[in-house]
Amino acid sequence: MIEKRSLFRPLLAPPQFPVRALAPLAEAVLPVQDATRAPVAMCAQRALPAATLAAPPHRDVAVRGTGRRPIVGRFVTVSESYERKTTVSRLGLRELVAFEKALCAAHAEAETRHAADLAA
């Protein structure tokens, strides 16, 4: 009789995420992790893109041979469905979403004023 073996090897536990290496961003990561009890690495995964969105107007990256380029980050989170990925995203990005809504409202207001000025 042939012994059945799993096609997948068991995964090792991941190393502890170095949250202290995030310096000031740790202040944004730890409250989200505390509120959701999601893995700290997943919470950091939501803080890093927000910081990456805020950085391009202030800094570029010098790439050898191609000159200066804007900072770009690509982030992918892979997790099980019970690990609270959506909740972490909502909490971690809420300040960014609120800022974006305020910009949209200001733009709509300016657009209305501009249309009124054109009509006058």
C-alpha positions as CSV (number, residue, x, y, z in Angstrom):
1,M,0.0,0.0,0.0
2,I,1.3,3.5,-0.9
3,E,1.5,6.0,1.9
4,K,-0.3,9.3,1.2
5,R,1.7,12.4,1.7
6,S,0.7,16.0,1.7
7,L,1.6,18.1,-1.3
8,F,2.5,21.0,1.0
9,R,5.1,21.2,3.6
10,P,4.1,22.8,6.9
11,L,5.1,26.4,7.1
12,L,7.4,27.7,9.8
13,A,6.2,30.5,12.0
14,P,7.3,33.9,10.6
15,P,9.8,35.9,12.4
16,Q,8.6,38.7,14.7
17,F,8.0,41.9,12.8
18,P,10.6,44.6,13.7
19,V,8.0,47.2,14.6
20,R,10.6,49.4,16.4
21,A,12.3,49.8,13.0
22,L,9.3,51.8,11.9
23,A,10.3,54.6,14.4
24,P,7.5,57.2,14.2
25,L,5.2,55.0,12.2
26,A,5.1,52.5,15.1
27,E,2.8,55.1,16.7
28,A,0.3,54.5,13.9
29,V,0.7,50.7,13.8
30,L,0.4,49.7,17.4
31,P,-3.0,51.2,18.1
32,V,-4.4,49.5,15.0
33,Q,-2.9,46.2,16.1
34,D,-4.2,46.7,19.6
35,A,-7.8,47.4,18.4
36,T,-7.9,44.6,15.9
37,R,-5.6,42.0,17.3
38,A,-4.4,41.4,13.8
39,P,-0.8,40.4,13.2
40,V,1.5,43.5,13.7
41,A,3.1,42.9,10.3
42,M,-0.3,43.3,8.6
43,C,-0.9,46.5,10.5
44,A,2.5,47.8,9.4
45,Q,1.7,46.8,5.9
46,R,-1.1,49.4,6.0
47,A,1.0,52.2,7.5
48,L,3.8,51.9,5.0
49,P,1.7,52.6,1.9
50,A,0.1,55.6,3.6
51,A,3.6,57.0,4.4
52,T,4.7,56.2,0.8
53,L,1.7,58.2,-0.5
54,A,2.8,61.2,1.7
55,A,6.5,61.1,0.8
56,P,6.8,61.8,-3.0
57,P,6.3,65.6,-2.7
58,H,9.1,65.8,-0.2
59,R,11.7,63.3,-1.4
60,D,13.0,61.5,-4.5
61,V,15.2,58.4,-4.8
62,A,18.6,58.7,-6.7
63,V,18.8,55.6,-8.9
64,R,22.3,55.0,-10.3
65,G,22.3,55.5,-14.1
66,T,18.8,56.8,-14.4
67,G,18.8,59.9,-12.2
68,R,16.2,60.9,-9.6
69,R,12.9,59.2,-9.5
70,P,9.8,59.6,-7.2
71,I,9.4,57.3,-4.3
72,V,7.1,54.4,-5.3
73,G,6.0,51.5,-3.2
74,R,4.1,48.4,-4.1
75,F,2.5,46.5,-1.3
76,V,0.6,43.2,-1.3
77,T,-1.0,41.6,1.8
78,V,-1.7,37.9,1.8
79,S,-3.6,36.5,4.7
80,E,-6.3,34.2,5.7
81,S,-9.9,35.5,5.7
82,Y,-10.2,35.6,9.5
83,E,-7.1,37.8,10.0
84,R,-9.0,41.2,9.8
85,K,-7.4,42.6,6.7
86,T,-10.4,44.8,5.8
87,T,-10.7,46.2,9.4
88,V,-6.9,46.9,9.5
89,S,-7.2,48.8,6.2
90,R,-10.1,50.8,7.4
91,L,-8.4,51.8,10.6
92,G,-5.0,52.2,9.2
93,L,-6.0,54.4,6.3
94,R,-8.9,56.4,7.9
95,E,-6.8,59.6,8.3
96,L,-5.8,59.4,4.6
97,V,-9.4,58.8,3.5
98,A,-10.6,61.8,5.6
99,F,-7.9,64.0,4.1
100,E,-8.8,62.8,0.6
101,K,-12.5,63.6,1.2
102,A,-11.6,67.1,2.5
103,L,-9.6,67.7,-0.7
104,C,-12.5,66.5,-2.8
105,A,-14.9,68.8,-1.0
106,A,-12.5,71.8,-1.4
107,H,-12.2,71.0,-5.1
108,A,-15.9,70.8,-5.6
109,E,-16.4,74.1,-3.8
110,A,-13.6,75.8,-5.9
111,E,-15.2,74.4,-9.0
112,T,-18.6,75.8,-8.1
113,R,-17.1,79.2,-7.4
114,H,-15.2,79.1,-10.7
115,A,-18.4,78.2,-12.6
116,A,-20.2,81.1,-10.9
117,D,-17.4,83.5,-11.8
118,L,-17.5,82.3,-15.5
119,A,-21.3,82.8,-15.6
120,A,-21.1,86.4,-14.1
